[in-house]
Amino acid sequence: MEMANRTVQYAMVELSSGEEVADVLPNLEQLKKCAGRGVIVTGQAPPGSGYDFFSRFFAPKKGVDEDPVCGSAHCALAPFWARKLGKRRLTAFQVSKRTGTLYLELDAANRRVKIQGQAITVMVGTLLA
């Protein structure tokens, strides 16, 4: 495991394939013992899938057994996969129960990751001062 980002403090585990990522059966009690705020599991996507990599994110000690689509985890994954694949633009697939596709663009000079994807509104509200 490696720490993906010193600020966010996620541990990252790279598996040999995206299929292995999809098949992970997490032991949430053991994951609670891991250093950092959560654990990212990732692997290269299968050829012809249209994706660069697959991912999953677990943070049970923060009350999130598995995040359906985690933007902050992809801020750590984008530079990792950009270096590994020699690409600045990536397409990621989070293989949670809900699943999600993320379109990532690495701006290394400014240490930023642009994330695009589809979203649904789950709550609307108003904050009163």
N, C-alpha and C positions, 0 to 999 in steps of 0.2 A: 504494500500500500504506500501511497505517497500523499502528502498533503497537497491538495490541488491549488489552494490559494491561502496564503497566510492570514489574510484579513477575514475571509469567510470561514476558514478552517474546516474544510470537508476532506475526508479521506477518500481516495479514489482507487478503485480496483479495476484493472483492465483484464477482461477475459479474452479468450482466443477468437471469439466470434459473437456476432449479434444474436445468433440463435441461443448461445449459452446465456446471454444476458436475459433473454425472454424466459428462459427456463429456470432462472434462479428462484429458489425457495428460501426466503430469508428467515433466519432465526433471530427474531426481533429482540429477544432477551440478550443474546450475544452482541447484537449490534448496539445495544444501549451501553455496552462496555467499551466501545471503540472511542478512540480519541477524536476530538473535533465535534462539530455540531451535527454531522450527518455523514452518510456513506454513499458515494456515487459508484455505481457499477456500470461499466461501459465496454463495448466491443465493436469492432468494425462490422458494418452492415454487409449482408450477403450481396455478391455481385448481381447486378440487374434489378436490385430492389428500389433503386432511385434515391437511396439514402447513403450518407457517408458513414454514419455510426448510429448505434442504438444505445440507449441509456435507461437507467432506473435510479431513483433517489429515495433513500430511506433515512428518516430522522426520528426514530421512536423515542429517544430521550427528550425530544422537543415536542412530543405529542403527535407527530406525523409518522405513522407507520410507513406509508409510501406516498410520496407526493405525486399526484397524477401527471403534472407537467411542470417541472421546476426551472424557472428562468435563471435563478441564481446559480444553480448547478451548471447550467449551460454557459454561464460566464466563465467558469473554470474549464469546461470541456472544450469550448471553441479554440482557445490557444493551444491546448494539448493536441487536438486533432488537426489543427491547422499546421502545426510543426510536423506532425507525423505523416500527413498526407500531402504536404506542400501546397495547400489551398488556403485562400483567404475567405472564400464563401463556402459554406457547408450546409447540408441538409441533414437534420437529426430527427430521429424517431424515438420518443420516450415510450417504452413498452409497458406502461402501467396498465391497470385494468381499463382505465378510460382511454388511454393512449393520446398522443399528440405529436404533430409535426412542427418542428421549429426550423426557420430559415435564419441562419446565422451569418453575420459578416464581421470579420475581425479587423479592427482598426488598431493595429499594434502600436503605431506611433503615439496615439492618444490613450492607449491602454483601455480601450472600450470594445464592447461587443454589441452590435445591433441585432436585436432579436425580433423576428416577425412570425406571425402564425395566426390561427383562428382562435377566437374566444367566444364564450357565451356569458351573458349577464346572469349572475346567480342571485344578486341582491341589489336593490336600489334604496338609497336612504339619504337623509339630510343631517349634517352635523350642525348643531346649534352652539353658538359661542356663549 
